Amino acid sequence: MAVPDTFIAGEQIAASIQPSALTQYEPVLRRLLSGQQLFVKQADGRWRPRGCALGLAQCFAYEDLKVSSAGD
């Protein structure tokens, strides 16, 4: 069961991008994007990597993220 996105715009979460969402990128970029990073919720409900690392203008749906729990 998917956890609903109850965050408000401007909130940050620690997450990694789901492998299925990374398949659209070149192999080198996949390696750079994989792993945990901070994401900021945008006003339109999508999530953008904090600081937009590497100039990435791509936003992700909440379902594309693997949110880290406090114990991770």
NORJO-V56948 format. One record per backbone hydrogen bond with DSSP energy under -1.0 kcal/mol. NH is the residue of the N-H (numbers start at 1). CO is the residue of the C=O. Records with the same first field share a line. If there is no record, write none. Layout:
NH = CO  CO
This chain:
10 = 41
11 = 8
13 = 39
15 = 37
16 = 66
18 = 64
21 = 18
25 = 22
30 = 26
31 = 27
32 = 28
33 = 29
34 = 30
37 = 15
39 = 13
40 = 48
41 = 11
42 = 46
45 = 42
47 = 60
48 = 40
50 = 38
52 = 49
55 = 52
56 = 53
60 = 47
64 = 61
65 = 62
66 = 16
68 = 14
72 = 69
